[in-house]
């Protein structure tokens, strides 16, 4: 299993799966997990591709450089993890700050299996900091979403909570135009545009910003969550089906959350709170590099001519989104 605990193992006392994370997390901690496997290149049997039926003897290796290129392989993963452990103590305080280099970026290595979560948990278990506990909780989220997808494979493409199948969505020509502006980072909302431009450039995006841009798409533009989820899976170098789809459903309010309809992120206040220096926006939106401090989020001193006006009125669209949820 590529998880700390294989999907389907953590259940209620009656054998039923969990639908909510917090009780799942308590049982996940109580269940525990095995230690890392004691293996090396000397403990496995190697296969020659030419001896495997149906497998080409040669595998074409891409040569074109990509902006998302990063050191790959088990040693690179171990080195990156060791480096992060030196600063994991500040993780809980700084993990929501895209202007800081405070996350581990281990999601890529977890996706490709160049590190195992049990290895990470074994190291975290030696620490006693809020940061290490917070990071362990993120590993539990990964297991939880894998468990949800295991129990409900249809939730990769459809609403987990079926009552939201009846919600009004925008899917016409105008919605497609709004969707294209979102993909291009031309919405006129700085933190949203910064995130989408980072995604295009690095094939990765900070997790807090993923939530902000997802909320904007489904709550401000009223576009189906699976449009955004599919685009993320096309782009993200760490794209993981369970994490991605259910992260989007959490934001859309159609997933495992109990009372989600009133959660509509304000992209301006989210930017001010989590990018208080404005450095993140200035890095990815060059049109705004002349704006100082957190004023880059409000543009209260004027909007540069080469930066677009907001494509929607957030206050109005928030009311529309809540009304549509309430109607269910």
C-alpha positions in Angstrom: 0.0 0.0 0.0 1.3 3.5 -0.8 -0.5 4.7 2.4 0.3 4.6 6.1 -2.8 2.4 6.6 -4.4 0.7 3.6 -7.8 2.0 2.5 -10.6 0.1 4.1 -8.7 -0.8 7.3 -9.9 2.1 9.5 -13.5 1.6 10.3 -16.1 2.3 12.9 -16.8 -0.4 15.5 -19.6 -1.8 13.3 -17.3 -2.0 10.3 -18.8 1.0 8.5 -16.4 3.5 6.9 -16.0 7.0 8.3 -17.5 9.9 6.4 -15.9 12.7 8.6 -12.2 13.3 9.0 -11.9 14.0 12.8 -13.3 10.7 14.1 -11.4 9.0 11.3 -8.2 10.6 12.5 -8.7 9.5 16.1 -9.2 5.9 15.0 -6.3 6.2 12.5 -4.0 7.2 15.4 -5.4 4.4 17.6 -5.0 1.8 14.8 -1.4 2.7 14.2 0.8 1.6 11.3 3.7 -0.6 10.6 7.3 0.6 10.5 9.2 1.2 7.3 10.2 -1.9 5.4 13.8 -2.9 5.9 14.8 -3.2 2.3 17.5 -2.1 -0.1 18.7 -2.8 -3.6 20.2 -6.0 -2.3 16.9 -7.4 -1.0 14.9 -7.4 -4.2 14.9 -9.5 -7.4 15.4 -7.3 -10.5 13.6 -7.9 -13.8 15.1 -7.5 -17.2 12.4 -5.6 -19.3 13.2 -7.8 -22.3 12.0 -10.8 -20.3 8.6 -9.4 -19.5 6.0 -10.1 -22.2 4.3 -7.1 -23.6 6.8 -4.6 -22.1 9.0 -2.7 -24.5 12.7 -3.3 -24.0 13.4 0.4 -24.2 11.5 3.2 -22.5 11.7 6.6 -24.2 13.0 9.2 -21.7 11.7 12.7 -22.2 14.5 15.1 -23.0 12.7 18.5 -23.2 13.3 20.6 -20.1 10.2 21.5 -18.1 9.7 24.3 -15.6 8.6 21.7 -13.1 11.8 19.7 -13.3 13.0 18.7 -9.9 15.4 16.1 -8.5 13.8 12.7 -8.8 14.3 9.3 -7.2 14.7 7.8 -3.8 17.8 9.7 -2.8 16.4 13.0 -3.8 13.3 12.3 -1.8 15.3 11.3 1.3 17.4 14.4 1.0 14.4 16.7 0.6 12.7 15.0 3.6 15.8 15.4 5.8 16.0 19.1 4.9 12.4 19.6 5.8 12.7 17.8 9.1 15.2 20.5 10.1 12.4 23.1 9.9 9.3 21.1 10.6 8.9 22.7 14.0 7.6 25.9 12.3 5.3 24.0 10.0 2.1 24.5 12.0 2.6 28.3 12.2 3.7 28.8 8.6 2.1 26.1 6.5 -0.6 28.5 5.2 1.9 31.1 4.0 2.6 30.9 0.3 5.1 33.8 0.5 7.3 31.6 2.7 9.2 28.4 1.8 7.5 26.6 4.6 6.0 23.4 3.1 7.8 20.2 2.4 6.8 19.7 -1.3 7.0 16.0 -0.5 3.6 15.4 -2.3 5.5 14.7 -5.6 7.6 12.0 -4.0 4.6 10.5 -2.3 2.7 10.4 -5.6 5.6 8.6 -7.4 6.5 6.4 -4.4 10.1 7.6 -4.0 9.3 7.9 -0.3 6.7 6.0 1.8 4.5 7.7 4.4 5.5 5.1 7.0 9.1 6.3 6.6 8.0 9.9 7.2 5.8 8.9 10.2 8.7 7.0 11.8 10.8 10.2 11.7 7.9 12.4 12.9 7.3 10.0 15.8 10.7 10.9 17.2 9.7 14.6 17.4 7.5 16.3 19.9 6.5 19.6 18.3 3.3 21.1 17.1 4.8 21.3 13.7 5.5 17.6 13.5 2.0 16.8 14.8 0.4 19.1 12.3 2.3 17.5 9.5 1.3 14.0 10.6 -2.3 15.2 10.4 -1.7 16.0 6.8 -0.6 12.5 6.1 -3.8 11.3 7.8 -5.8 13.5 5.4 -4.1 11.7 2.5 -5.1 8.4 3.9 -8.6 9.6 4.6 -9.3 10.7 1.1 -7.8 7.5 -0.3 -10.2 5.6 2.0 -13.2 7.7 0.8 -12.3 7.0 -2.8 -11.9 3.3 -2.0 -15.4 3.2 -0.5 -16.9 5.4 -3.2 -15.0 5.1 -6.5 -17.8 7.1 -8.2 -16.8 10.2 -6.1 -13.8 10.7 -8.4 -16.2 12.0 -11.0 -19.5 12.7 -9.2 -20.7 14.5 -6.1 -20.0 12.5 -2.9 -23.2 13.9 -1.4 -25.8 13.2 -4.1 -28.2 15.9 -2.9 -25.9 18.4 -4.5 -26.6 16.9 -7.9 -29.6 19.3 -8.0 -27.6 22.5 -7.4 -27.7 25.1 -10.1 -24.4 25.4 -12.0 -23.2 27.7 -14.8 -21.9 25.7 -17.8 -22.7 27.8 -20.9 -20.5 30.0 -23.1 -20.1 32.7 -20.5 -19.1 30.2 -17.9 -16.4 28.8 -20.3 -15.1 32.3 -20.8 -14.8 32.8 -17.0 -13.2 29.4 -16.7 -10.6 30.4 -19.3 -9.8 33.6 -17.5 -9.4 31.6 -14.3 -7.0 29.2 -16.0 -4.9 32.0 -17.4 -4.7 33.9 -14.1 -6.6 36.9 -15.5 -9.5 37.2 -13.0 -8.4 40.6 -11.6 -8.1 39.0 -8.1 -4.4 39.1 -7.3 -4.1 36.0 -5.1 -6.2 33.9 -7.5 -4.1 35.0 -10.5 -0.9 34.4 -8.7 -1.9 30.9 -7.9 -3.0 30.0 -11.4 0.2 31.5 -12.9 2.3 29.5 -10.4 0.4 26.4 -11.6 1.2 27.1 -15.2 4.8 27.8 -14.5 5.7 25.2 -11.9 3.0 22.6 -12.3 2.6 22.9 -8.6 0.7 25.3 -6.3 0.7 26.0 -2.5 -2.1 24.1 -0.8 -3.7 27.2 0.8 -3.8 28.8 -2.6 -5.3 25.7 -4.1 -8.2 26.2 -1.8 -8.5 29.9 -2.6 -8.6 29.4 -6.4 -10.9 26.4 -6.1 -13.4 28.4 -4.0 -13.2 31.2 -6.5 -14.1 28.9 -9.3 -17.0 27.1 -7.7 -18.4 29.8 -5.4 -17.7 33.0 -7.4 -17.9 31.7 -10.9 -20.5 28.9 -10.1 -18.6 26.4 -12.4 -18.8 22.6 -11.8 -16.0 21.5 -9.4 -14.9 18.8 -11.8 -13.9 21.3 -14.4 -11.3 22.6 -12.0 -10.4 19.2 -10.7 -9.7 17.9 -14.3 -7.6 21.0 -15.1 -5.6 20.5 -11.9 -5.0 16.8 -12.7 -3.8 17.8 -16.2 -1.3 20.3 -14.7 -0.2 19.2 -11.2 3.1 17.3 -11.1 1.8 15.9 -7.7 -1.7 15.3 -9.0 -3.3 12.5 -6.9 -6.8 11.4 -7.8 -8.1 10.9 -4.3 -6.5 14.0 -2.8 -7.3 16.2 -5.7 -10.9 15.2 -6.3 -11.9 15.3 -2.7 -10.0 18.5 -2.0 -12.2 20.0 -4.7 -15.3 18.5 -3.2 -14.4 19.8 0.2 -14.2 23.3 -1.3 -17.3 22.9 -3.4 -19.2 21.7 -0.4 -20.3 18.5 -2.1 -18.0 16.1 -0.2 -17.6 14.7 3.3 -18.0 18.1 5.1 -21.1 18.3 7.3 -22.2 22.0 6.8 -20.3 23.6 3.9 -22.6 25.9 2.1 -21.7 29.1 4.0 -17.9 28.7 3.4 -17.1 31.1 0.6 -13.5 32.4 0.7 -13.1 36.1 0.1 -10.1 36.2 -2.2 -9.0 39.6 -1.0 -9.1 38.9 2.7 -7.5 35.5 2.1 -4.7 37.2 0.3 -4.2 39.8 3.1 -4.2 37.1 5.8 -2.0 34.4 4.2 0.2 36.6 2.0 0.6 39.6 4.4 3.8 40.8 2.8 2.4 40.6 -0.7 5.6 38.9 -1.8 3.8 35.8 -3.3 1.5 37.9 -5.5 4.4 40.1 -6.6 6.4 37.1 -7.6 3.8 35.6 -9.9 2.0 38.7 -11.1 4.6 41.0 -12.5 2.1 43.7 -13.4 1.7 44.3 -9.6 5.3 44.4 -8.6 5.1 48.2 -8.1 2.5 47.7 -5.3 3.8 47.8 -1.8 3.0 45.5 1.1 -0.5 44.0 1.4 -1.9 46.8 -0.7 -1.1 44.5 -3.6 -4.3 42.6 -2.7 -6.7 45.5 -2.5 -5.1 47.8 -5.1 -6.7 50.6 -3.2 -4.2 53.1 -4.6 -5.1 52.3 -8.2 -5.0 49.4 -10.6 -2.2 49.1 -13.2 -3.5 49.6 -16.8 -2.1 46.2 -17.8 -3.8 44.3 -15.0 -7.5 43.3 -15.6 -10.5 44.6 -13.7 -12.2 42.0 -11.5 -14.3 39.7 -13.7 -17.0 39.4 -11.0 -18.3 41.2 -7.9 -17.3 38.9 -5.1 -20.0 40.2 -2.6 -22.8 39.6 -5.1 -21.5 36.2 -6.2 -21.2 35.1 -2.6 -24.8 35.8 -2.1 -25.7 33.9 -5.2 -23.7 30.9 -4.1 -25.3 30.8 -0.7 -28.8 31.2 -2.1 -28.2 28.2 -4.5 -27.0 26.1 -1.6 -29.8 27.1 0.7 -32.4 26.2 -2.1 -31.4 22.6 -1.6 
